[in-house]
């Protein structure tokens, strides 16, 4: 008698229950929203500007009455599409001198990428919403049983989370604006694509419309 293969989904081990209305719902009922923020080249600022930036950042942290998480994500820059564009533009050029210059520029870019690892850095700020703010207390019995169900319906959890997180988000956006940093909340599609790329680093696929998504966030190997 042949043994039946175990087909447990790796996605069951992820902490994410769902992503709805731009809010990430975790399996324990807690939630969070994610802000993507721009960066400032601190080294290019004058000494006076650097001190002003440090004091402004300290003021931002001191103004917080809630917790945040700061995430910096670095990944190798893929310039294959840019190189294809250069090749395409070079084919359209009729002037030989310009075509030669473009070819040299393309070779320079390729050599630079080979010798130096070009990284793409993105910065995120996560604002959490805990289950305690839902009015639930995780008892010892629930920890032992490891319940897989949410403490309340998703619609209720999302509504409570949005009400709680909206003023916190607005406060952070205003504080970032004072620092000259642009920030915006990631939408549902952007969040799905972000987690898909995190858990599937070797894949270049970007998920399309949410209603068309049939691929799980994490793809296991068979």
C-alpha positions in Angstrom: 0.0 0.0 0.0 1.5 3.3 -1.1 1.7 6.0 1.5 -0.4 9.1 0.9 1.9 12.2 0.4 1.4 15.0 2.8 0.4 18.2 0.9 0.4 20.8 3.7 0.4 24.3 2.3 3.4 26.5 3.4 1.0 29.4 3.3 -0.6 28.0 6.5 2.5 28.9 8.4 2.4 32.6 7.3 1.1 35.0 9.9 -1.1 36.8 7.3 -4.8 35.9 7.3 -5.9 38.4 4.7 -5.3 41.8 3.1 -8.5 43.9 2.8 -9.2 47.6 2.3 -5.5 48.4 2.4 -5.2 46.7 5.9 -3.1 43.6 6.7 -5.0 41.2 8.9 -2.9 38.7 10.9 -4.1 35.3 12.0 -4.4 36.4 15.7 -6.8 39.2 14.8 -4.2 42.0 15.0 -3.8 44.3 12.0 -1.4 46.9 10.5 -1.1 49.4 7.7 2.1 50.1 5.8 3.5 53.5 4.7 6.1 53.7 2.0 8.4 56.7 2.6 11.0 58.4 0.5 14.6 58.9 1.6 16.9 61.9 2.1 20.7 61.8 1.2 21.9 62.8 4.6 25.6 63.1 3.5 24.7 65.8 0.9 23.3 68.1 3.5 25.4 70.8 5.1 26.3 70.5 8.8 23.6 72.9 9.8 21.0 71.1 7.8 22.1 67.7 9.2 21.6 69.0 12.8 18.2 70.5 11.9 17.2 67.1 10.4 18.3 65.2 13.5 16.3 67.5 15.8 13.3 67.3 13.5 13.5 63.5 13.5 13.9 63.4 17.3 10.8 65.6 17.6 8.9 63.2 15.3 9.8 60.2 17.6 8.9 62.2 20.8 5.5 63.1 19.3 4.5 59.5 19.0 2.0 58.0 21.5 1.9 54.7 19.6 4.4 52.1 18.4 5.7 51.9 14.9 8.1 49.6 13.0 10.6 50.8 10.5 11.6 48.4 7.7 14.4 48.9 5.2 14.3 46.5 2.3 17.3 46.1 0.0 17.3 44.0 -3.1 19.5 43.7 -6.1 18.5 46.1 -8.9 17.3 44.5 -12.1 18.4 46.7 -15.0 17.6 44.1 -17.8 14.6 46.2 -18.9 16.7 49.3 -19.0 19.4 47.6 -21.1 16.7 46.3 -23.5 15.4 49.9 -23.8 18.9 51.2 -24.7 19.3 48.5 -27.3 15.9 49.4 -28.8 16.7 53.1 -28.9 20.1 52.3 -30.5 18.4 50.4 -33.3 16.3 53.5 -34.1 19.2 55.9 -34.3 20.4 56.8 -37.8 23.4 58.9 -36.8 26.4 56.6 -36.5 28.2 58.8 -33.9 25.2 58.8 -31.5 24.8 55.1 -32.0 28.4 54.5 -31.0 28.1 56.7 -27.9 24.9 54.8 -26.8 26.7 51.5 -27.3 29.6 52.7 -25.1 27.2 53.9 -22.5 25.4 50.6 -22.4 28.8 48.7 -22.1 29.7 51.1 -19.2 26.4 50.3 -17.4 26.9 46.5 -17.9 30.5 46.7 -16.5 29.4 48.8 -13.6 26.7 46.3 -12.6 29.2 43.4 -12.9 31.8 45.0 -10.7 29.4 46.6 -8.2 26.3 45.2 -6.7 23.6 47.8 -7.4 20.9 47.7 -4.7 17.4 49.1 -4.7 16.5 50.3 -1.2 12.9 51.0 -0.2 11.7 52.3 3.2 8.5 51.4 5.0 6.9 52.4 8.3 4.4 49.9 9.8 1.7 51.0 12.2 0.3 48.1 14.2 -3.2 47.5 15.7 -3.1 44.9 18.4 -5.8 42.4 19.5 -5.9 44.2 22.9 -7.4 47.2 21.1 -10.1 44.8 19.8 -11.0 44.0 23.4 -9.7 40.4 23.2 -7.4 38.8 25.7 -5.4 35.7 24.7 -5.9 33.2 27.5 -3.7 30.3 28.3 -6.3 27.9 26.9 -6.4 29.7 23.6 -2.6 29.6 23.4 -2.5 25.8 24.0 -5.3 25.1 21.5 -3.7 27.5 18.9 -7.0 28.6 17.5 -6.9 29.3 13.8 -10.1 31.4 13.7 -10.2 35.1 14.1 -11.7 36.5 17.4 -14.2 38.5 15.4 -15.5 38.7 11.8 -13.1 40.2 9.3 -15.4 43.1 8.5 -15.6 44.2 12.1 -11.8 43.8 12.7 -11.0 45.9 9.6 -13.5 48.6 10.5 -12.1 48.9 14.0 -8.5 48.9 12.7 -9.3 51.6 10.1 -10.9 53.8 12.8 -7.9 53.3 15.1 -5.1 53.6 12.5 -6.4 56.5 10.4 -5.5 59.3 12.8 -2.1 57.7 13.5 -1.4 57.6 9.8 -2.4 61.2 9.3 -0.1 62.3 12.2 2.9 60.4 10.7 2.3 61.8 7.2 2.3 65.4 8.5 5.4 64.8 10.6 7.2 63.3 7.5 6.2 66.3 5.4 7.9 68.6 7.9 11.1 66.6 7.3 10.7 66.9 3.6 9.9 63.2 3.3 7.1 62.0 1.1 4.9 59.1 2.4 1.8 57.3 1.3 -0.2 54.3 2.4 0.3 51.1 0.3 -3.0 49.9 -1.3 -4.2 46.3 -1.2 -2.7 45.5 -4.6 0.7 47.0 -3.6 0.7 45.1 -0.4 0.0 41.8 -2.1 2.8 42.4 -4.6 5.1 43.4 -1.8 4.6 40.2 0.2 4.6 38.1 -3.0 8.1 39.5 -3.9 9.3 39.0 -0.3 8.3 35.3 -0.1 9.2 34.6 -3.7 12.5 36.5 -4.2 13.5 34.6 -7.4 10.3 35.4 -9.3 9.8 38.6 -11.3 6.1 38.2 -11.7 3.9 41.0 -10.4 0.3 40.1 -9.6 -2.4 41.9 -11.5 -5.8 43.0 -10.4 -6.8 41.6 -7.0 -10.0 40.0 -8.4 -7.8 38.1 -10.9 -5.4 36.7 -8.3 -5.4 33.0 -8.0 -1.8 32.5 -7.0 -1.0 32.2 -3.3 1.4 34.7 -1.8 3.9 32.0 -1.1 4.6 29.3 -3.7 6.1 26.1 -2.3 8.3 23.7 -4.1 6.9 20.2 -5.0 
